[in-house]
Amino acid sequence: MGKASRVNQTAVSDFFLLGLSDKPEEQPLLFGVFLGMYLVTMTGNLLIILAISSDPHLHTPMYFFLANLSLTDACFTSASIPKMLANIHTQSQTISYSGCLTQLYFLLMFGGLDNCLLAVMAYDRYVAICQPLHYSTAMSPQFCVLMLAMCWVLTNCPALMHTLLLTCVDFCAHKAIPHFYCDPSALLKLACSDTRINELMIITMGLMFLTAPLMLIVLSYVRISWAVFGISSPGGRWKAFSTCGSHLTVVLLFYGSLMGVYLLPPSTHSAERESRAAILYMVIIPMLNPFIYSLRNRDMKEALGKLFGNEKMFFLP
């Protein structure tokens, strides 16, 4: 390797996040919009957690996993948006090398945890509808905690491994990332060293965090559909399936946006398309989740009403 090439691989101190727009006149609008969405996301998910933890009637497996999903959504959004807002406010595009890797680790971990929790919640609905007589035994508090712990381990270890592998990569002098966050694929495009192991790790994590949970969700809903259509009463079918409506809506939004990025042919990829999809699953969906899960959920609205000292304030006419 020539001397000039080695100069380009000196110790990396900063990366540059190009953000969503390079037009100065658009920065105040972007700051206001994303600050508002971030505050709504944090407030909504915090209220879900407080409502579930404060109401004994919601101390069930379904709401236990929903509270953890809300916590995960809040952390997932917090891994990227505050830095984006800080860069817009200071009119800077920089993120330190250590800050970029730290952000990447938390994005991978909480993004993977989101997938795992959605799969576990689908399994919970499957047991509740298909095996109602065994529900209390199959979804015991000990088993729920064990599944949650397994989700944390299964997401933390690969995320940490992928981040550590990136510390072995040499980066070139050009360090501009065409996103508002440290995207792993974009980082590897800036590398001057061999990245085959890192690319293999991305594929492995994709199979673990996207394909496997999605297959479990699809399988659960296939079994749920068979059980629901076997109910003779139309009212019974609707009541059984209505408990899955919120979860199914979130699954369709979340995986639909992810597929828009990772399952399209490489020729259709662009930084702008990927950024838009990332905004959907990293910002908008975590913001909408509290509304989706509480809008038509009488128990959740009642718990939120108790939280504010007015049991009727969240009820729809």
N, C-alpha and C positions, 0 to 999 in steps of 0.2 A: 504494500500500500504506500502511495506517495506521500511526501511530507505535507503537501497542500491538503490532501484528504484527511490526514490525521489532525490538522489544525481545526477542521470542521467538526471534529469529534471531541473537543475539549469538554470539560465538565459543564453539564447543563445547569444553568442557574434559573432561567425563566422560560416559560412558553407564552405564546400569545393567543388568547381566545378572541377570535374575530367577531364573535357575537352574531346577532340576527340582522344587523344593519350597520353599514359604515357611513351612513348619512347623519351628520351632527344634528340636523333639525328633527330627526325622528327619535333621538335618544330620550328626551323628556317624556314623550308619549310611551315609549317602551318601559321606562322606569315606572311610570304611574300605573300602567296596566299590570305589569308583573308584580309590583309591590302589592297592588290590590288583590290579585289572585293568590299571592303567597299568604297574605293575612287571612283571607277567607279560608284557604286550605288549612292553616294552622288552627284557626278558631273552630272550624267545623269538626275537624278530627279530634281536637281536644274535648269538645263538648260530647262527642260520641263516647270517648273514653271515660269522662266524668259521669255521664249518665249511666253507663253500664256498670261502672264500679260502685256507684252509690245506690243502685236499685237492686235489692235482693232477688226480685222477680226475673232479672236479666242475668243472673249467675248460672247460665246454661252454656253448654258447649258452643252453640251457634254464636252467641254474643261474646263469649270468651275469645273466639277466633276473630270476630269482628273488631273487638277492642284492639287486638294485636295487629290487625290489618290497618286500622286507623293510625296506630303508632308507627307502623312501618311506612305508611304513605307520608306522614309528617316528616319522618327522617329522610325518606327518599327525596322529597322535594327540597328539604333543607341542605342536602348535599351539593346542590348546584345553584339554586336561585339566589341565595344571599351573596355568593361571590359574583354572580352576574350583575346583581343590583349595585354592589360595591364598585365594580368596574365601570358601570355606566355613570355612577355618581362622581367618581374620581376622574372620569374620562381617560381611563387606563384600560389596556387589554391584557395586562400581564397576569400570570399566575406562576408561582414559584414551582420548581421541579418537585419538591417535597409536597407542596400543596396540591399539585396536579395528581400525583400518585395517591395521596390521601383521599382526594375527591373521587378518584376512580375506584378505589377500594370500597368506599361507602356506597357508591352508585351500584357497583356489582353486587355487593352484599344485600342491600335493601331491595334492589330490583329483583334479585333471585328469591329473596324472602317473600316478596309480593306474590310471585308465581307459586311458590310452595304453599302459602296460606290459602290462595284461591283453590288449589287442588285439595287441600285438607278440608276446606269448607264445602266443596262439592261432595267429598266423601261423607261428611257429617249429614248433608241433606239426603244422600243415598241411604244411609243407615236409618234416618228418621222416617223416610217414606217407605222403604222396602223391607225394613226389619224393625218396625215400631215396638214390638214386644221386647226386643233385646236392646233397645236404644240406651237405656240407662246403664246397662252392663257394658255394652260395646264402647260407649263414649263416656266412660267413667272419668272423674277429674284427674286421676293418676295417668290414664291413657292420653288424655288431652294435653297434659303438661309434657308427657313423653314425646308426643308428636310435635309439639312446639319446639322442644329442645332439639329434636332431630332436624327440624327445619333450619334452626339457627346454625347447627353444625354443618349441615349439607351446603349451606350458602356461604358461611364464613370461611371454611377451609379452601375451596376453589378460588374465592375472591382474593384471599390472602396470597395463595400460591401464584395466581396470575399477576398480582401487583409486585411480588418479589421477583418474578421472572422479568418484569419490565425494568428492574433496576440493573439487570445485566445487559440491557440494550444500549448501544451507542447511538446517539442522535446527531443528526447533521446540523449545520449552522442555521438552516431554515427551520424555524420552530413555530410556525403559525398553524393553529388548529382552526379549521373553518366551522366551528361550532361555538355554542355558549358554555360548553362543559368539556371536560377531558374525555373525549370518545376514544375507546381502546383501538378501534380500527384506524382512526385518524392518526393516533400516536404512532402506530406501527408504520404508517406511510412516511413518517419523518425519520425513520431509522436508517442508519448506514451500516448496520451489522446484520447478521443472519437472524431472521425472526420466525423461522419455521416452527420452532417449539411454541412460541407465543401464539402463532396463528392456529396451531393444533389445539392449544388451550382454549382459544376463543370458540372453536368448533365444539370442543368437549363441554364447555360451559353452556353453549347454546342448546346442546342436547339435554343437559341436566336441568337447566332453568326454564327452557321454553318447551321443547318437544315432550319430555317426560311428564311434566305437570299437565300440559294440554291433553295428552293422551289419557291421563287419569280422569280429568274433568269430562272429556267426551264419553269415556266408558261409564262414568257415574251417571251422566245424564241419559245415556242409552238405557241403562237399567231403570232409572227413575221414570223415563217415558213409558217403558213396558209396564211398570207397576201402576202408573197413573191411568193409562188407557185401559187397564184391567178393572178399574173401578166402574161399577155400573151406573152410579149416580153422577149426572153432569156437575151438580153442585159439589160433590165429593172430589171429583177430578180437579175442579177449579181450586178448591180449598187446598188440596195437596200440592198442586203445582205453583200456587201463588206464593208459597214459602220459598220458592227458588227464584222468583222473578227478579229480585234485586241483585242477587248473586250472578244470575245469568246475564243481566244487563252489563254489569261491571266486567265480566269475563269477555263478552263480545267486544266491548270498547277497548279493553286493555290488549287483548291478543290481536284484534283487528289492526290497531296502530302498530304493534310490533311487527306483524307480518308485512305491513306496508314498507318497513325498512329492511328487514332481514331475509324475507322470502322472495323479494322481487329479483329479477335477473340483474347482475352487476352493471349491465349497460344502462339500466334505468336509474341507477343511483345518482344522486347529486347532493351536494352539501345542503342546498336549500330544502330539498325534499326530506332529507334525514332530520334536519333541524325542526321542520314542521311536525313530523311524526313524533320527535322527541318531546316537543312541547305538549303534544296530546297525552302521551303516556307518563310524562314526568311531572306535568303541572296541572293540566286540565282535568284528567281523570282522578287524581288524588283530591282535587278540589270538589269534584262532583260526587265522589263516593259517599260522603256524609248525607247529602241530599237524597241520593238514590236509595240508601238504606233506611232513611227515616221518613221519606215523603208519604208512603202508604203503609208504614209499619206502626200500628196502633200502640204496641208495647213501647217502642222507641220514643214515639211522640209523648206518651204519658210520662216516661222517665225524664225526658227533657223538660216537660212541664213542671214536674216535681223539683227538678234541679233549679228552676227559676221561681219556684214558689207559686206557680199557677198551672194547675193540671190541665186546663182547657186551652192554654194559649197556643199549643202546637196542633190542635185538632183542626182538620179541614171541615168546612161546612158539610 
